[in-house]
Amino acid sequence: MNSRDRYQIRWATLAGCKNLDLAENKLSSTIPLSLWSLTGLIQLNLSQNRFERLLLPQMAKLKAISYIDLRSNRLSSNISSALGELQSIIYLDLSNNSFHGQIPQQLGRLFNVEYLNLSHNFLSGVIPKFFSNLSYVYSLDLSFNMLEGEIPEGKVFSNVSITTLMGNRALCRAPQLKFPPCPANMITTSASSAKLRLIKFVLPSVASILVFLACFSLFVKFFMRKKAKASSKEEPPCLNYHRRIPYFELARATDSFSEDNLLERGSIGKVYKGSLDDGLLVAVKVLNLEVEGALRSFDAECRTLGQVRHRNLVKIISTCSNLELKALVLKFMPNLSLDKWLYSQNQCLTLLQRINIMLDVSLGLDYLHHQHPHVIVHCDLKPSNILLDENMVAHISDFGIAKLMLIDNKSTTSTNNVGTVGYMAPEYGLTGGVTLKGDVYSFGILLLELVTGKKPVDTMFNEELNLRQWVNNAYPNAVIEIVDNNILRTDFTNLQQHSDGVDILRRCLSSIIDVGLHCTKDLPNERLLMRDVVPRLQEIKNGVLVN
């Protein structure tokens, strides 16, 4: 099995199945309800697929199951309390999904569990104390969530390392792991102490805030002047939420920032591959502080990355900041950038891979534009800023010039750089303003580039003819003539077995190009929104899979 959504598994034929392994098959949509009727299952592995729906209460029927691996899917919503009914479970991995909400108390009933991984989700609240009562747990990973508060003591927590808890919002009370002590008002034992704390701490805090707000207007100009001259010893705004990595560890990880480990050389710095002391592979983005605007770029990227969490956005692991160096430590993407895949002699993307990448990028932009509490405009979307992980899932990177916008979507004032030539919306040259529709334009150009294999700054283009005009001239009757030869070499050969193979390919390419042309219209108001692009690309993908 190696293509998505094409499998119609007859679950009834698996009635006596005890071990079911469908990992790394890129299956998507909903986990079928009928799966939970396989009551004889002992081991279930659905990892590294694209299942999207939440875990259902019906899974409580799997009374005999001892092994469940659902990591690296798109499962969302709260973790189902039905998991607490699986008291034979020994191994449970829900990592790298999109679960949110608090960890359910029912997990405290998993008395036989030995391995439990809930890392890389969006879980919030405190770490439940019931974990300390699970006698057989030898591995517990809660890293990279949004957990806060006191770290419990005893049993499993006496053996955990900082890597299994790092990347959370505000954990405390574990000095052996270099977490800070908890504030006095966080430790409480009764309702009466909570009331006392309200009177003793909260009310004075409220009064202090009111006084602060009254003084704020008097000092705001002063603080604005000081902001640009802030000492480099200040912690970057995202350090409060991520692991701290000292300079000497980064130097060891990159072999003293050796050219042998250089991944990319950008306009304001370099990116190196590195291996941290715990073996974690990372990409270290080191800014050249001699370049004008580099410090502002570091602060902006750090702040923006610290505020976003989405499967298709690059993850920040840490930062390093001192007088001589500003560096962002990011998750390493083994398949590097989309740019390298499009223009490499040794690598080739199939049409389905290109559609999946387009869909991934559209989902990331949709989150920035329409789902994040504050609207974020990327401002510099292009193939070199699209990174591919080990499963060829696309992640948007380089938020160095990203802009936070008002909720009403009004444009902000631009600084100096609002994009890259060829991908930059035409209105930027007239108004200098940053808008959502500018990102949509860049996405449209990226989409046309994926289909044609032509860069918007290719030598064939000039003032009279650009990429969009060239594609528009061929649409819809001559799209096969402008398509990337790599698509024809890989996909056309496969489609020749169909009597209408050429028509299938032409219809698919025409649909993609239609989206790209609508995204790159000259007038911003005529362009699509990313929330409208996502379902159109999903429909195109489904059509390809059907054929």
N, C-alpha and C positions, 0 to 999 in steps of 0.2 A: 504493500500500500504506500503510495507516494504522491497522491494528488488530493486536493481538498474537496470536501463535500460530495464526493462521488460514491460514497459507500452506503449502501442500503443494507445494513446488517440485520439479519433475521434473528432477533434475540431468542425467539422460541427454540431455535435449533441449539442454543447454548444452555438449555435448562440444566444439564448436569455439569456445566463448566465450573471448575474450581479455581483456575488461574486464568485471568483475562488480561492480556497485555496489548494495548493499542497505542503505545507511546510513540511520539514523533511521527504521527501520520497526518498532521495538519488538519484534523477533523474540526469542524466548527459547528455553530448553531447551539442547540440545546442538548444536554445529556438526556437520552431517551428515558422516559419514566419506566419503560419495561425493563431497563437494566437493573433497577432496584428489586425486581421480582426474582432475580437469580439468587435465591436465598442460600444456595450451596457455595457461593463464592468465598474463597479464602484469601486470594490476592487479586487486587485490581490496580492496574496501572494505566491511567489516561493522561500522563504527563506530556508536556511539550506539544499540545494541540492548541486549538483556538475555541474551545467551548466557552460560551459567553454567559450562560444563565446561572443563577445561584443554586447552591445545594438545597435539595428539597427534603422535607420531613420523611418522605417515603424511604429514604436510604436507611432508616432505622430497621428495616426488614432484614438487613444483612447481618444477622446475629452471629454468624460463624466467621465473619471476615477478620483477618489479623493484619492485613497489609493494604494501605490505600495511598497511592501517589497521584496527586492532582496538580502538581507544581507546573508553573509556566503555562497557564491557560489564561482566560479572560473572565474567570468566575468573579461575580460581584455580589453586592448586597451584604447582609450580615451573615456570619457563620451560623449555619443551622444548629439549633440546640439538639437536633436529632442525633448529632454525632455522639452525644453523651450516652446514647443507648447501645453503642457499639463497644461493649465492655470486653470483647475479645481482642480488640485492636492492640497491636504491638508497635506498628510503624504507621505514622500519619504525616504526610507532607502536603501542605496547602500553600507553599511559598510561591512568590512571583505571580500573584493574582491581583485582584482589586477588591478584596474583602474590606469592609469598613465596619464601624461600630465597635462596641466593646467585645472582649473575649467572653463567650457565654460561660456562666457558672457551671453548666452541665458538663463541660469538659473535665471537671473535677471528678467525674464518675469513671473516667478511663483509667481504672486502677492498674491495668496491665501494660499500659503504654510505656515503651522504652525510648522511642525516637519521635519527637514532635517538632515540626518546623512550620512556623507561621510567619516567616520573615518576608520582607518586600511586599507588604500589603499596605492598607491604610487604617489599620486597627488603632483605636484610640482608647482613652481612659487609663486606668491603673492596671498594673500586672496583678492578676488575681492571686491571692495567697494560697489557693488550693494546690498550685503547682508544687508547693513545698511538701504536700501530703501524698504526692504520687511516688510510691516507693521505688519503682523500677526505672524511672526516667534517667537515662545517662546522657541524652543529648536533647537540649531545648534551645531553639533558635527563635528569638523574637526581634531580631535586628530589622532596621529600616521600616519601622511603622511610625505611628504618631503617639506612642505610649508615653505616659508621664507619671510622676509621683514616686513613691517609695519602692525600691527593689526589695522583695521579700527576702527573708533569711532562711537558712537551713537546707539540707539535702541537696537538691539539684543546683541551687544557687550558690552553694559553697564550692562548686566545681566549674561554673560557667566562666567563659572568658569575655573580654570586652567586645570581641567581634560578634558575639551572639546577642548583644544588647545595644550595640552602637546604632547610630542613625535614627534614634527616637527623639521625641520633642524635649523632654525635660525629666529624665530619670535621676534619682538621687539615692543617697545613703548606701554606697558601696565603695568605701575608700580604697579597698584593695584593688578595685578596677578603675580607680581614678575618677569616679563619679563624685560630684560635690555632696556635702551633707544636706539633708532635707531642712527646709525652713521649719522653725518651731511650730508654726501654725498648720503644718501639713500633717503632723502626727496627732491623732485624736483617738479617743477610745470610747466616747459616749456622746449621746445627743446633747447632754448638758455642756460638755466641753466645747461642742460645736457652737452653741449659743454664746458661750463665754468668748470664744474666738471671734465671733461676729462683732461683739461689743468692743473687745479689746484691740482687735487688729483691723477689721474691715471698715468700721465707721471712721476711725482716724485716717485710714487710707483714703476714704472718700473725701474727707475734709481736706486732706493734703492735695488731692487731685484738683479740687475746686480752687484752692489757693494757687496751684501751679497754673491752671488755665487763666486765672486772673492776671498772673505775671507774664504769661506767655507772649501776649501781644506786645509787651514792652521790650522783650528781648529777641523777638523773632528775627529782626534784621541783623542783630549781632551774631546770632547763631548761623545765619545764612552766610555771613562773611567768613566765619570760622570754618565752615564745612569744607571749603576748598583747600584750607591749610591744615586740615586735621593731621595729626601725627600718624605715621605709618605703623606705629605700635598699636593702634586701635585694632580690635578684632573685626574682621569683615562681618557683615550682617548675617551671613549664613553659618558662621562658626558655632552659634549657639545650638544648632540642630544637628551637627554632624561631628564625626570623629576628628580629633585633632591629630595631625601628623607632623612631627618636627622636621625641620629642614634636613637634618643629617640622615633621616630615614629615606626622604625623597632622593637625596644624593646617592645613597646606596642603591635604591631601587632602580635608578636610571644610569648607574655606573658613572656618576658625576656628570649627568646630562650629556652623555656621549653622543656623538653624531651617529654612531651605529644604532642607537635607539630612537633616532629622530623619525617621527611619523609624518609630520607636516610642518611646513614653514609658512606662517600667515603674515598678514600685514602688520600686526602688532605683537607678534610673539611666535613661539615654537611649541609643538606638541611632541612629547616623548612617551615611549612605551616604558613601563616600569613594573617591577614586582616587589611589593611591600614585604616587610619582614615576616608577615604571616602567610606569604605566598599569593596574596591577592593581586591579580593583574590589573593595572590601571593605566589611564592616559593622563599624563601630567602636562597641563597647559601653562607654560611659563611666559609671562608678559615681558616685553621689552620696555622697561620703564623710561627709556630715552625717547620713545615715540610719543608724540603729543596725543593726549587723550587715553593713553594706556591705563592709567590709574582709574580714570572714570569708567573705562570699559570693565576693569576688574570688579569694581564695586557694583556696577550695574548687573553684570553677569552673575556675580555671587548672590546679589539680592534676588534677582529673578529666579535663578535656579533653586534658591532656598524656598521659594513660594509655590513651586509647581511640582506636581507628582502625577505622572501619566506614563503608561506603558510605552508610548511612542515619543517621549521626550527623554533626552539623555539625563542620566542620574549623576548627581554630585555626591562624592564620597567624603571629600574634605577640602580644606584650603590650607595654604601655608603663606604667611605674611610676615615679613620682617623688613628691615631697612633696605636690604639689597634684593629681595625677591618677592614677587607676588605670583602665586601659582594656584591653579584650580586642579584638584584631583578628581578625575571623572572615571566612570565605568569604562573599561576597555572594550572596544568593539572589534572582535577578531577579523571581521570581513571589511573593516575600514570604511571608506566613504563610497557613496554612489558614483561619484565622479570617476573613481578608479575602475569601477566595474563597467561604466559606459564606454570608457576610452582606453581599455587595456587590450592588448593583443592576445592575452592568455585567458581572459575571463569573458563570459557571455551570459546575458540575462535572457530567459525565456519571456514570452509575452505574459504568461501568468505571474511570473516573478515581478515583472514591471507593474502589473495591475495591483498586486499585493503591496508593493512599495508605495504606489500612488495612494492606495487606500489607507495605509499606515500614516503617511504624511498628512493626509486630509483629516484623519482622526485626531492627530496631535494638534493641528491648527484649529480644528473645531473646538478642542478643549481650551486652547489659549484665547480664542475669540469669544466663545459663547458659554463655556462651562465654568471657567475659573472665576472666583468672586470679583477679581479686578481684570478688566479686559487687557490682554497683552498682545502687542503687535511685534512680530519677530523682526521685520525690517530688512532681512538679508537672506532670504530663502534661496538656496542654490544647491546643486548636487554635492559640492564639497562639504556642505553643512548637513547632509543626510548621512548618518552612520548606520551600518548594518551589523547586527549581532550574529552570534553563531547560528541562529535559525533564519537568518536573512530577514529578520524583522527590522523595519526602519525606525530610527530614532532621530528626531530633529535636534541639532546641536547649535552652538554658537549664539548665545543670547547676549553677546557683548554690547549690541546696540539696541536691544529690545526696549520697547517703550511701554510703560504702564499708562493706561488711558482711563478716562472717566467712564462711569457706568453708562452714561447716555451715548457712548461711542463717538463723542466729538473728537476731532483730531487734536493731537498735542503739537507743540512747536518742535520742529526738528532741531537737532544739533548740526553737526557737519556731515555725517555719513548716514544715508538712509538706504543703502543698498549697493548692489554691484551692477555695473553697466551690463545691459542686456536683460537683466532680471528686474530692473527697477521700473516701477510704474511711470508712465510719461508725465503724470501730473506732478510728480515730485520736483521736476525741473522748473515747474511754474509756480507752485505754492510753497514747496519745502515742507508741507504738512505730512504727518504720519497718520494713515488711516487703515482700517481693516481691509478695504478694497485694494490697497497697495500690496498686502500679502497675497490676496487672491490673484492679483495679476502675476506675481512672481510664481505662484503655484501653477498657474496656467502655462507659463513659459516652461517651467520644469516638466509639466505633463507633455507638452509638445516635443520637448527635447528627448524625453523617454521614448516616444513613438518614432521619431525621425533619426535619432542618433546624431543630431546636429546641434552644436552650441549656438546660442544666439549671437555670439561674436565671431562666428565662422567667417572666413575670408570671402565666402560667396555672398555675404550680406553687406549692404552699404546703405547710404542715405535713402536710396530709392526703393530698396527691398529689404525687409527684415524677416525674421523667422516666422512671425505670425502671418504676414502677408503671403509668404511662400507657401505655407501650409494651406491658407485660405484659398489660394488660387487652385490648389489640387483637390480641394474638398467640394463635393463628396465623390466625384467620379474617378479621380486618379490617385486615390490615397495609397494604393499599392506601390505606386512609382516613387513615393517619397518616404516610405517606411524604412527603418533601419535594416540593413542587410542581414544582421544577426537574427532578427525576428524571422525573416524569410527562410534563413538557413535552418533554424531549429523548429519553428512552429509550422511553417508551410509544408515541410516534409511530412510531419505527422498528420496534417489535415488532408493530404492527398488521397488518403484511404477513404475519405468522404466524397461522394459524388458532387456535393456542393461545397467542397472545402474552401475554394477561393472566395465564394460568397460569404461563408462563415467568417473568414478572416477579415474581409472587407467591411462587413457590418460591425464587427467588434472594433476595428481601428477607427471607423467613422464615428462610432459612439464616443470613443475616447477623445478624438479630435474635436467633436462637437462640444464636449465639456471644456476642453482647453481653449477653444475660440470664445466661448461665452465668458470664461474667466479673464480673458485678455482684451476685452472690448476697450476702446479708447475712453469712453465715458465711464467713470467709476460706478455711477448709479445703475448702469446696465449690466454690471458684472454680477455673478452669482455670489451668494454667501457660502461660507464653508459648511454651514449646517445643511445647505441644499446640495452641496457637492458630494458629501459622504454617501447618501442613499443612491445617488446616480452611479457612483463608482461601484457600490455594492451590487447594484443590479447588473452592471456590465460584467462584473466578476462571476456572478451566478450564471449569466448567459454563457460565458466561456466554459464553465465547468459542466454545464448541461451538454455542451457539444464535444 
